[in-house]
Amino acid sequence: MTCRALLIVLLVALLPGVAAAQDEPTPYEIALERIEAAARTNATALDLSGLELTEVPPEIGQLTALQRLDL
């Protein structure tokens, strides 16, 4: 097998894994989803722990009923 053929085989084998990894939401996107859900339900508590966030999305400011925030 030539080097070029081997490279093509490797790329074909690896591409599905790369595409799947890109489909997974980032921790920041998960936090945004949880904030949106809390806003819809007027939640008083929100759990963003375990996401290892380096910043809190500014959308958290829309949660006027929030009494407890777990980071």
mmCIF file of the N, C-alpha and C atoms, coordinates in Angstrom:
data_MODEL
# 
_entry.id   MODEL 
# 
loop_
_atom_site.group_PDB 
_atom_site.id 
_atom_site.type_symbol 
_atom_site.label_atom_id 
_atom_site.label_alt_id 
_atom_site.label_comp_id 
_atom_site.label_asym_id 
_atom_site.label_entity_id 
_atom_site.label_seq_id 
_atom_site.pdbx_PDB_ins_code 
_atom_site.Cartn_x 
_atom_site.Cartn_y 
_atom_site.Cartn_z 
_atom_site.occupancy 
_atom_site.B_iso_or_equiv 
_atom_site.pdbx_formal_charge 
_atom_site.auth_seq_id 
_atom_site.auth_comp_id 
_atom_site.auth_asym_id 
_atom_site.auth_atom_id 
_atom_site.pdbx_PDB_model_num 
ATOM 1   N N  . MET A 1 1  ? 0.861   -1.166 0.000  1.00 0.00 ? 1  MET A N  1 
ATOM 2   C CA . MET A 1 1  ? 0.000   0.000  0.000  1.00 0.00 ? 1  MET A CA 1 
ATOM 3   C C  . MET A 1 1  ? 0.910   1.232  0.000  1.00 0.00 ? 1  MET A C  1 
ATOM 4   N N  . THR A 1 2  ? 0.579   2.187  -0.836 1.00 0.00 ? 2  THR A N  1 
ATOM 5   C CA . THR A 1 2  ? 1.382   3.400  -0.912 1.00 0.00 ? 2  THR A CA 1 
ATOM 6   C C  . THR A 1 2  ? 1.061   4.309  0.259  1.00 0.00 ? 2  THR A C  1 
ATOM 7   N N  . CYS A 1 3  ? 1.929   5.262  0.493  1.00 0.00 ? 3  CYS A N  1 
ATOM 8   C CA . CYS A 1 3  ? 1.709   6.229  1.582  1.00 0.00 ? 3  CYS A CA 1 
ATOM 9   C C  . CYS A 1 3  ? 0.424   7.018  1.360  1.00 0.00 ? 3  CYS A C  1 
ATOM 10  N N  . ARG A 1 4  ? 0.168   7.370  0.112  1.00 0.00 ? 4  ARG A N  1 
ATOM 11  C CA . ARG A 1 4  ? -1.036  8.141  -0.194 1.00 0.00 ? 4  ARG A CA 1 
ATOM 12  C C  . ARG A 1 4  ? -2.292  7.323  0.103  1.00 0.00 ? 4  ARG A C  1 
ATOM 13  N N  . ALA A 1 5  ? -2.290  6.075  -0.282 1.00 0.00 ? 5  ALA A N  1 
ATOM 14  C CA . ALA A 1 5  ? -3.440  5.211  -0.019 1.00 0.00 ? 5  ALA A CA 1 
ATOM 15  C C  . ALA A 1 5  ? -3.637  5.011  1.479  1.00 0.00 ? 5  ALA A C  1 
ATOM 16  N N  . LEU A 1 6  ? -2.552  4.852  2.184  1.00 0.00 ? 6  LEU A N  1 
ATOM 17  C CA . LEU A 1 6  ? -2.630  4.696  3.636  1.00 0.00 ? 6  LEU A CA 1 
ATOM 18  C C  . LEU A 1 6  ? -3.202  5.948  4.284  1.00 0.00 ? 6  LEU A C  1 
ATOM 19  N N  . LEU A 1 7  ? -2.791  7.108  3.815  1.00 0.00 ? 7  LEU A N  1 
ATOM 20  C CA . LEU A 1 7  ? -3.302  8.373  4.344  1.00 0.00 ? 7  LEU A CA 1 
ATOM 21  C C  . LEU A 1 7  ? -4.799  8.488  4.097  1.00 0.00 ? 7  LEU A C  1 
ATOM 22  N N  . ILE A 1 8  ? -5.239  8.108  2.927  1.00 0.00 ? 8  ILE A N  1 
ATOM 23  C CA . ILE A 1 8  ? -6.670  8.164  2.610  1.00 0.00 ? 8  ILE A CA 1 
ATOM 24  C C  . ILE A 1 8  ? -7.458  7.223  3.513  1.00 0.00 ? 8  ILE A C  1 
ATOM 25  N N  . VAL A 1 9  ? -6.947  6.023  3.722  1.00 0.00 ? 9  VAL A N  1 
ATOM 26  C CA . VAL A 1 9  ? -7.620  5.060  4.602  1.00 0.00 ? 9  VAL A CA 1 
ATOM 27  C C  . VAL A 1 9  ? -7.720  5.614  6.020  1.00 0.00 ? 9  VAL A C  1 
ATOM 28  N N  . LEU A 1 10 ? -6.664  6.212  6.512  1.00 0.00 ? 10 LEU A N  1 
ATOM 29  C CA . LEU A 1 10 ? -6.676  6.788  7.857  1.00 0.00 ? 10 LEU A CA 1 
ATOM 30  C C  . LEU A 1 10 ? -7.665  7.938  7.965  1.00 0.00 ? 10 LEU A C  1 
ATOM 31  N N  . LEU A 1 11 ? -7.689  8.803  6.981  1.00 0.00 ? 11 LEU A N  1 
ATOM 32  C CA . LEU A 1 11 ? -8.624  9.931  7.003  1.00 0.00 ? 11 LEU A CA 1 
ATOM 33  C C  . LEU A 1 11 ? -10.066 9.464  6.994  1.00 0.00 ? 11 LEU A C  1 
ATOM 34  N N  . VAL A 1 12 ? -10.367 8.483  6.167  1.00 0.00 ? 12 VAL A N  1 
ATOM 35  C CA . VAL A 1 12 ? -11.732 7.952  6.104  1.00 0.00 ? 12 VAL A CA 1 
ATOM 36  C C  . VAL A 1 12 ? -12.108 7.323  7.440  1.00 0.00 ? 12 VAL A C  1 
ATOM 37  N N  . ALA A 1 13 ? -11.178 6.671  8.074  1.00 0.00 ? 13 ALA A N  1 
ATOM 38  C CA . ALA A 1 13 ? -11.459 6.024  9.356  1.00 0.00 ? 13 ALA A CA 1 
ATOM 39  C C  . ALA A 1 13 ? -11.650 7.040  10.476 1.00 0.00 ? 13 ALA A C  1 
ATOM 40  N N  . LEU A 1 14 ? -10.951 8.162  10.418 1.00 0.00 ? 14 LEU A N  1 
ATOM 41  C CA . LEU A 1 14 ? -10.999 9.148  11.495 1.00 0.00 ? 14 LEU A CA 1 
ATOM 42  C C  . LEU A 1 14 ? -12.103 10.180 11.341 1.00 0.00 ? 14 LEU A C  1 
ATOM 43  N N  . LEU A 1 15 ? -12.542 10.463 10.142 1.00 0.00 ? 15 LEU A N  1 
ATOM 44  C CA . LEU A 1 15 ? -13.520 11.517 9.918  1.00 0.00 ? 15 LEU A CA 1 
ATOM 45  C C  . LEU A 1 15 ? -14.834 11.333 10.670 1.00 0.00 ? 15 LEU A C  1 
ATOM 46  N N  . PRO A 1 16 ? -15.409 10.146 10.746 1.00 0.00 ? 16 PRO A N  1 
ATOM 47  C CA . PRO A 1 16 ? -16.659 10.009 11.503 1.00 0.00 ? 16 PRO A CA 1 
ATOM 48  C C  . PRO A 1 16 ? -16.508 10.420 12.976 1.00 0.00 ? 16 PRO A C  1 
ATOM 49  N N  . GLY A 1 17 ? -15.383 10.123 13.582 1.00 0.00 ? 17 GLY A N  1 
ATOM 50  C CA . GLY A 1 17 ? -15.147 10.517 14.971 1.00 0.00 ? 17 GLY A CA 1 
ATOM 51  C C  . GLY A 1 17 ? -15.031 12.009 15.131 1.00 0.00 ? 17 GLY A C  1 
ATOM 52  N N  . VAL A 1 18 ? -14.411 12.657 14.181 1.00 0.00 ? 18 VAL A N  1 
ATOM 53  C CA . VAL A 1 18 ? -14.283 14.116 14.217 1.00 0.00 ? 18 VAL A CA 1 
ATOM 54  C C  . VAL A 1 18 ? -15.651 14.756 14.073 1.00 0.00 ? 18 VAL A C  1 
ATOM 55  N N  . ALA A 1 19 ? -16.449 14.270 13.156 1.00 0.00 ? 19 ALA A N  1 
ATOM 56  C CA . ALA A 1 19 ? -17.787 14.824 12.946 1.00 0.00 ? 19 ALA A CA 1 
ATOM 57  C C  . ALA A 1 19 ? -18.650 14.632 14.176 1.00 0.00 ? 19 ALA A C  1 
ATOM 58  N N  . ALA A 1 20 ? -18.560 13.475 14.822 1.00 0.00 ? 20 ALA A N  1 
ATOM 59  C CA . ALA A 1 20 ? -19.357 13.220 16.026 1.00 0.00 ? 20 ALA A CA 1 
ATOM 60  C C  . ALA A 1 20 ? -18.943 14.138 17.156 1.00 0.00 ? 20 ALA A C  1 
ATOM 61  N N  . ALA A 1 21 ? -17.659 14.397 17.297 1.00 0.00 ? 21 ALA A N  1 
ATOM 62  C CA . ALA A 1 21 ? -17.178 15.273 18.363 1.00 0.00 ? 21 ALA A CA 1 
ATOM 63  C C  . ALA A 1 21 ? -17.677 16.696 18.162 1.00 0.00 ? 21 ALA A C  1 
ATOM 64  N N  . GLN A 1 22 ? -17.837 17.121 16.935 1.00 0.00 ? 22 GLN A N  1 
ATOM 65  C CA . GLN A 1 22 ? -18.308 18.469 16.659 1.00 0.00 ? 22 GLN A CA 1 
ATOM 66  C C  . GLN A 1 22 ? -19.793 18.611 16.961 1.00 0.00 ? 22 GLN A C  1 
ATOM 67  N N  . ASP A 1 23 ? -20.536 17.525 16.982 1.00 0.00 ? 23 ASP A N  1 
ATOM 68  C CA . ASP A 1 23 ? -21.964 17.570 17.253 1.00 0.00 ? 23 ASP A CA 1 
ATOM 69  C C  . ASP A 1 23 ? -22.275 17.730 18.735 1.00 0.00 ? 23 ASP A C  1 
ATOM 70  N N  . GLU A 1 24 ? -21.339 17.414 19.588 1.00 0.00 ? 24 GLU A N  1 
ATOM 71  C CA . GLU A 1 24 ? -21.567 17.508 21.022 1.00 0.00 ? 24 GLU A CA 1 
ATOM 72  C C  . GLU A 1 24 ? -21.548 18.963 21.455 1.00 0.00 ? 24 GLU A C  1 
ATOM 73  N N  . PRO A 1 25 ? -22.511 19.387 22.291 1.00 0.00 ? 25 PRO A N  1 
ATOM 74  C CA . PRO A 1 25 ? -22.518 20.779 22.748 1.00 0.00 ? 25 PRO A CA 1 
ATOM 75  C C  . PRO A 1 25 ? -21.362 21.051 23.709 1.00 0.00 ? 25 PRO A C  1 
ATOM 76  N N  . THR A 1 26 ? -20.876 22.261 23.673 1.00 0.00 ? 26 THR A N  1 
ATOM 77  C CA . THR A 1 26 ? -19.820 22.672 24.592 1.00 0.00 ? 26 THR A CA 1 
ATOM 78  C C  . THR A 1 26 ? -20.431 22.908 25.967 1.00 0.00 ? 26 THR A C  1 
ATOM 79  N N  . PRO A 1 27 ? -19.617 22.938 27.017 1.00 0.00 ? 27 PRO A N  1 
ATOM 80  C CA . PRO A 1 27 ? -20.150 23.258 28.345 1.00 0.00 ? 27 PRO A CA 1 
ATOM 81  C C  . PRO A 1 27 ? -20.879 24.606 28.372 1.00 0.00 ? 27 PRO A C  1 
ATOM 82  N N  . TYR A 1 28 ? -20.363 25.590 27.644 1.00 0.00 ? 28 TYR A N  1 
ATOM 83  C CA . TYR A 1 28 ? -21.015 26.907 27.580 1.00 0.00 ? 28 TYR A CA 1 
ATOM 84  C C  . TYR A 1 28 ? -22.397 26.778 26.947 1.00 0.00 ? 28 TYR A C  1 
ATOM 85  N N  . GLU A 1 29 ? -22.516 25.991 25.879 1.00 0.00 ? 29 GLU A N  1 
ATOM 86  C CA . GLU A 1 29 ? -23.810 25.787 25.229 1.00 0.00 ? 29 GLU A CA 1 
ATOM 87  C C  . GLU A 1 29 ? -24.778 25.047 26.143 1.00 0.00 ? 29 GLU A C  1 
ATOM 88  N N  . ILE A 1 30 ? -24.269 24.098 26.909 1.00 0.00 ? 30 ILE A N  1 
ATOM 89  C CA . ILE A 1 30 ? -25.111 23.388 27.883 1.00 0.00 ? 30 ILE A CA 1 
ATOM 90  C C  . ILE A 1 30 ? -25.616 24.368 28.931 1.00 0.00 ? 30 ILE A C  1 
ATOM 91  N N  . ALA A 1 31 ? -24.741 25.253 29.393 1.00 0.00 ? 31 ALA A N  1 
ATOM 92  C CA . ALA A 1 31 ? -25.145 26.264 30.371 1.00 0.00 ? 31 ALA A CA 1 
ATOM 93  C C  . ALA A 1 31 ? -26.240 27.156 29.792 1.00 0.00 ? 31 ALA A C  1 
ATOM 94  N N  . LEU A 1 32 ? -26.085 27.578 28.543 1.00 0.00 ? 32 LEU A N  1 
ATOM 95  C CA . LEU A 1 32 ? -27.109 28.406 27.900 1.00 0.00 ? 32 LEU A CA 1 
ATOM 96  C C  . LEU A 1 32 ? -28.442 27.679 27.820 1.00 0.00 ? 32 LEU A C  1 
ATOM 97  N N  . GLU A 1 33 ? -28.409 26.389 27.489 1.00 0.00 ? 33 GLU A N  1 
ATOM 98  C CA . GLU A 1 33 ? -29.644 25.603 27.422 1.00 0.00 ? 33 GLU A CA 1 
ATOM 99  C C  . GLU A 1 33 ? -30.312 25.542 28.786 1.00 0.00 ? 33 GLU A C  1 
ATOM 100 N N  . ARG A 1 34 ? -29.520 25.335 29.831 1.00 0.00 ? 34 ARG A N  1 
ATOM 101 C CA . ARG A 1 34 ? -30.086 25.266 31.190 1.00 0.00 ? 34 ARG A CA 1 
ATOM 102 C C  . ARG A 1 34 ? -30.644 26.618 31.616 1.00 0.00 ? 34 ARG A C  1 
ATOM 103 N N  . ILE A 1 35 ? -29.967 27.695 31.243 1.00 0.00 ? 35 ILE A N  1 
ATOM 104 C CA . ILE A 1 35 ? -30.448 29.040 31.581 1.00 0.00 ? 35 ILE A CA 1 
ATOM 105 C C  . ILE A 1 35 ? -31.771 29.309 30.864 1.00 0.00 ? 35 ILE A C  1 
ATOM 106 N N  . GLU A 1 36 ? -31.854 28.959 29.580 1.00 0.00 ? 36 GLU A N  1 
ATOM 107 C CA . GLU A 1 36 ? -33.097 29.151 28.820 1.00 0.00 ? 36 GLU A CA 1 
ATOM 108 C C  . GLU A 1 36 ? -34.244 28.359 29.424 1.00 0.00 ? 36 GLU A C  1 
ATOM 109 N N  . ALA A 1 37 ? -33.972 27.130 29.846 1.00 0.00 ? 37 ALA A N  1 
ATOM 110 C CA . ALA A 1 37 ? -35.013 26.303 30.475 1.00 0.00 ? 37 ALA A CA 1 
ATOM 111 C C  . ALA A 1 37 ? -35.453 26.924 31.799 1.00 0.00 ? 37 ALA A C  1 
ATOM 112 N N  . ALA A 1 38 ? -34.506 27.435 32.558 1.00 0.00 ? 38 ALA A N  1 
ATOM 113 C CA . ALA A 1 38 ? -34.835 28.070 33.835 1.00 0.00 ? 38 ALA A CA 1 
ATOM 114 C C  . ALA A 1 38 ? -35.655 29.336 33.616 1.00 0.00 ? 38 ALA A C  1 
ATOM 115 N N  . ALA A 1 39 ? -35.362 30.071 32.565 1.00 0.00 ? 39 ALA A N  1 
ATOM 116 C CA . ALA A 1 39 ? -36.122 31.283 32.251 1.00 0.00 ? 39 ALA A CA 1 
ATOM 117 C C  . ALA A 1 39 ? -37.560 30.935 31.871 1.00 0.00 ? 39 ALA A C  1 
ATOM 118 N N  . ARG A 1 40 ? -37.725 29.864 31.085 1.00 0.00 ? 40 ARG A N  1 
ATOM 119 C CA . ARG A 1 40 ? -39.073 29.454 30.662 1.00 0.00 ? 40 ARG A CA 1 
ATOM 120 C C  . ARG A 1 40 ? -39.939 29.036 31.842 1.00 0.00 ? 40 ARG A C  1 
ATOM 121 N N  . THR A 1 41 ? -39.321 28.431 32.845 1.00 0.00 ? 41 THR A N  1 
ATOM 122 C CA . THR A 1 41 ? -40.089 27.899 33.985 1.00 0.00 ? 41 THR A CA 1 
ATOM 123 C C  . THR A 1 41 ? -40.058 28.814 35.202 1.00 0.00 ? 41 THR A C  1 
ATOM 124 N N  . ASN A 1 42 ? -39.388 29.968 35.060 1.00 0.00 ? 42 ASN A N  1 
ATOM 125 C CA . ASN A 1 42 ? -39.257 30.905 36.176 1.00 0.00 ? 42 ASN A CA 1 
ATOM 126 C C  . ASN A 1 42 ? -38.632 30.215 37.397 1.00 0.00 ? 42 ASN A C  1 
ATOM 127 N N  . ALA A 1 43 ? -37.600 29.438 37.139 1.00 0.00 ? 43 ALA A N  1 
ATOM 128 C CA . ALA A 1 43 ? -36.957 28.634 38.178 1.00 0.00 ? 43 ALA A CA 1 
ATOM 129 C C  . ALA A 1 43 ? -36.303 29.505 39.242 1.00 0.00 ? 43 ALA A C  1 
ATOM 130 N N  . THR A 1 44 ? -36.255 28.973 40.456 1.00 0.00 ? 44 THR A N  1 
ATOM 131 C CA . THR A 1 44 ? -35.586 29.667 41.556 1.00 0.00 ? 44 THR A CA 1 
ATOM 132 C C  . THR A 1 44 ? -34.195 29.096 41.811 1.00 0.00 ? 44 THR A C  1 
ATOM 133 N N  . ALA A 1 45 ? -33.870 27.963 41.176 1.00 0.00 ? 45 ALA A N  1 
ATOM 134 C CA . ALA A 1 45 ? -32.562 27.341 41.350 1.00 0.00 ? 45 ALA A CA 1 
ATOM 135 C C  . ALA A 1 45 ? -32.025 26.913 39.986 1.00 0.00 ? 45 ALA A C  1 
ATOM 136 N N  . LEU A 1 46 ? -30.699 26.972 39.864 1.00 0.00 ? 46 LEU A N  1 
ATOM 137 C CA . LEU A 1 46 ? -30.047 26.578 38.625 1.00 0.00 ? 46 LEU A CA 1 
ATOM 138 C C  . LEU A 1 46 ? -28.738 25.882 38.955 1.00 0.00 ? 46 LEU A C  1 
ATOM 139 N N  . ASP A 1 47 ? -28.521 24.728 38.345 1.00 0.00 ? 47 ASP A N  1 
ATOM 140 C CA . ASP A 1 47 ? -27.297 23.968 38.576 1.00 0.00 ? 47 ASP A CA 1 
ATOM 141 C C  . ASP A 1 47 ? -26.418 24.011 37.326 1.00 0.00 ? 47 ASP A C  1 
ATOM 142 N N  . LEU A 1 48 ? -25.317 24.729 37.421 1.00 0.00 ? 48 LEU A N  1 
ATOM 143 C CA . LEU A 1 48 ? -24.324 24.772 36.352 1.00 0.00 ? 48 LEU A CA 1 
ATOM 144 C C  . LEU A 1 48 ? -23.029 24.115 36.812 1.00 0.00 ? 48 LEU A C  1 
ATOM 145 N N  . SER A 1 49 ? -23.098 23.358 37.902 1.00 0.00 ? 49 SER A N  1 
ATOM 146 C CA . SER A 1 49 ? -21.906 22.697 38.421 1.00 0.00 ? 49 SER A CA 1 
ATOM 147 C C  . SER A 1 49 ? -21.486 21.567 37.498 1.00 0.00 ? 49 SER A C  1 
ATOM 148 N N  . GLY A 1 50 ? -20.227 21.242 37.527 1.00 0.00 ? 50 GLY A N  1 
ATOM 149 C CA . GLY A 1 50 ? -19.699 20.152 36.727 1.00 0.00 ? 50 GLY A CA 1 
ATOM 150 C C  . GLY A 1 50 ? -19.411 20.518 35.287 1.00 0.00 ? 50 GLY A C  1 
ATOM 151 N N  . LEU A 1 51 ? -19.725 21.733 34.883 1.00 0.00 ? 51 LEU A N  1 
ATOM 152 C CA . LEU A 1 51 ? -19.478 22.143 33.506 1.00 0.00 ? 51 LEU A CA 1 
ATOM 153 C C  . LEU A 1 51 ? -18.097 22.768 33.327 1.00 0.00 ? 51 LEU A C  1 
ATOM 154 N N  . GLU A 1 52 ? -17.427 23.036 34.432 1.00 0.00 ? 52 GLU A N  1 
ATOM 155 C CA . GLU A 1 52 ? -16.097 23.640 34.404 1.00 0.00 ? 52 GLU A CA 1 
ATOM 156 C C  . GLU A 1 52 ? -16.074 24.927 33.577 1.00 0.00 ? 52 GLU A C  1 
ATOM 157 N N  . LEU A 1 53 ? -17.082 25.764 33.799 1.00 0.00 ? 53 LEU A N  1 
ATOM 158 C CA . LEU A 1 53 ? -17.173 27.033 33.080 1.00 0.00 ? 53 LEU A CA 1 
ATOM 159 C C  . LEU A 1 53 ? -16.063 27.976 33.520 1.00 0.00 ? 53 LEU A C  1 
ATOM 160 N N  . THR A 1 54 ? -15.536 28.726 32.584 1.00 0.00 ? 54 THR A N  1 
ATOM 161 C CA . THR A 1 54 ? -14.556 29.767 32.907 1.00 0.00 ? 54 THR A CA 1 
ATOM 162 C C  . THR A 1 54 ? -15.222 31.132 32.948 1.00 0.00 ? 54 THR A C  1 
ATOM 163 N N  . GLU A 1 55 ? -16.464 31.200 32.463 1.00 0.00 ? 55 GLU A N  1 
ATOM 164 C CA . GLU A 1 55 ? -17.269 32.405 32.551 1.00 0.00 ? 55 GLU A CA 1 
ATOM 165 C C  . GLU A 1 55 ? -18.731 31.999 32.569 1.00 0.00 ? 55 GLU A C  1 
ATOM 166 N N  . VAL A 1 56 ? -19.538 32.824 33.188 1.00 0.00 ? 56 VAL A N  1 
ATOM 167 C CA . VAL A 1 56 ? -20.971 32.562 33.260 1.00 0.00 ? 56 VAL A CA 1 
ATOM 168 C C  . VAL A 1 56 ? -21.638 33.360 32.141 1.00 0.00 ? 56 VAL A C  1 
ATOM 169 N N  . PRO A 1 57 ? -22.500 32.735 31.368 1.00 0.00 ? 57 PRO A N  1 
ATOM 170 C CA . PRO A 1 57 ? -23.178 33.456 30.290 1.00 0.00 ? 57 PRO A CA 1 
ATOM 171 C C  . PRO A 1 57 ? -23.962 34.654 30.832 1.00 0.00 ? 57 PRO A C  1 
ATOM 172 N N  . PRO A 1 58 ? -23.905 35.781 30.146 1.00 0.00 ? 58 PRO A N  1 
ATOM 173 C CA . PRO A 1 58 ? -24.617 36.968 30.628 1.00 0.00 ? 58 PRO A CA 1 
ATOM 174 C C  . PRO A 1 58 ? -26.132 36.788 30.656 1.00 0.00 ? 58 PRO A C  1 
ATOM 175 N N  . GLU A 1 59 ? -26.641 35.807 29.923 1.00 0.00 ? 59 GLU A N  1 
ATOM 176 C CA . GLU A 1 59 ? -28.078 35.533 29.915 1.00 0.00 ? 59 GLU A CA 1 
ATOM 177 C C  . GLU A 1 59 ? -28.599 35.159 31.300 1.00 0.00 ? 59 GLU A C  1 
ATOM 178 N N  . ILE A 1 60 ? -27.693 34.863 32.193 1.00 0.00 ? 60 ILE A N  1 
ATOM 179 C CA . ILE A 1 60 ? -28.116 34.512 33.552 1.00 0.00 ? 60 ILE A CA 1 
ATOM 180 C C  . ILE A 1 60 ? -28.834 35.689 34.223 1.00 0.00 ? 60 ILE A C  1 
ATOM 181 N N  . GLY A 1 61 ? -28.549 36.879 33.737 1.00 0.00 ? 61 GLY A N  1 
ATOM 182 C CA . GLY A 1 61 ? -29.195 38.077 34.282 1.00 0.00 ? 61 GLY A CA 1 
ATOM 183 C C  . GLY A 1 61 ? -30.691 38.130 34.061 1.00 0.00 ? 61 GLY A C  1 
ATOM 184 N N  . GLN A 1 62 ? -31.221 37.343 33.132 1.00 0.00 ? 62 GLN A N  1 
ATOM 185 C CA . GLN A 1 62 ? -32.662 37.320 32.879 1.00 0.00 ? 62 GLN A CA 1 
ATOM 186 C C  . GLN A 1 62 ? -33.425 36.475 33.899 1.00 0.00 ? 62 GLN A C  1 
ATOM 187 N N  . LEU A 1 63 ? -32.708 35.771 34.759 1.00 0.00 ? 63 LEU A N  1 
ATOM 188 C CA . LEU A 1 63 ? -33.343 34.894 35.740 1.00 0.00 ? 63 LEU A CA 1 
ATOM 189 C C  . LEU A 1 63 ? -33.660 35.680 37.012 1.00 0.00 ? 63 LEU A C  1 
ATOM 190 N N  . THR A 1 64 ? -34.720 36.463 36.958 1.00 0.00 ? 64 THR A N  1 
ATOM 191 C CA . THR A 1 64 ? -35.057 37.362 38.069 1.00 0.00 ? 64 THR A CA 1 
ATOM 192 C C  . THR A 1 64 ? -35.560 36.624 39.303 1.00 0.00 ? 64 THR A C  1 
ATOM 193 N N  . ALA A 1 65 ? -36.048 35.404 39.153 1.00 0.00 ? 65 ALA A N  1 
ATOM 194 C CA . ALA A 1 65 ? -36.543 34.640 40.305 1.00 0.00 ? 65 ALA A CA 1 
ATOM 195 C C  . ALA A 1 65 ? -35.451 33.782 40.938 1.00 0.00 ? 65 ALA A C  1 
ATOM 196 N N  . LEU A 1 66 ? -34.269 33.782 40.348 1.00 0.00 ? 66 LEU A N  1 
ATOM 197 C CA . LEU A 1 66 ? -33.202 32.895 40.806 1.00 0.00 ? 66 LEU A CA 1 
ATOM 198 C C  . LEU A 1 66 ? -32.774 33.209 42.239 1.00 0.00 ? 66 LEU A C  1 
ATOM 199 N N  . GLN A 1 67 ? -32.779 32.190 43.082 1.00 0.00 ? 67 GLN A N  1 
ATOM 200 C CA . GLN A 1 67 ? -32.367 32.323 44.471 1.00 0.00 ? 67 GLN A CA 1 
ATOM 201 C C  . GLN A 1 67 ? -31.130 31.489 44.769 1.00 0.00 ? 67 GLN A C  1 
ATOM 202 N N  . ARG A 1 68 ? -30.907 30.457 43.969 1.00 0.00 ? 68 ARG A N  1 
ATOM 203 C CA . ARG A 1 68 ? -29.781 29.568 44.198 1.00 0.00 ? 68 ARG A CA 1 
ATOM 204 C C  . ARG A 1 68 ? -29.104 29.244 42.862 1.00 0.00 ? 68 ARG A C  1 
ATOM 205 N N  . LEU A 1 69 ? -27.793 29.424 42.843 1.00 0.00 ? 69 LEU A N  1 
ATOM 206 C CA . LEU A 1 69 ? -26.999 29.124 41.660 1.00 0.00 ? 69 LEU A CA 1 
ATOM 207 C C  . LEU A 1 69 ? -25.838 28.246 42.070 1.00 0.00 ? 69 LEU A C  1 
ATOM 208 N N  . ASP A 1 70 ? -25.807 27.036 41.554 1.00 0.00 ? 70 ASP A N  1 
ATOM 209 C CA . ASP A 1 70 ? -24.702 26.120 41.852 1.00 0.00 ? 70 ASP A CA 1 
ATOM 210 C C  . ASP A 1 70 ? -23.709 26.156 40.698 1.00 0.00 ? 70 ASP A C  1 
ATOM 211 N N  . LEU A 1 71 ? -22.477 26.524 41.037 1.00 0.00 ? 71 LEU A N  1 
ATOM 212 C CA . LEU A 1 71 ? -21.395 26.523 40.058 1.00 0.00 ? 71 LEU A CA 1 
ATOM 213 C C  . LEU A 1 71 ? -20.422 25.472 40.482 1.00 0.00 ? 71 LEU A C  1 
# 
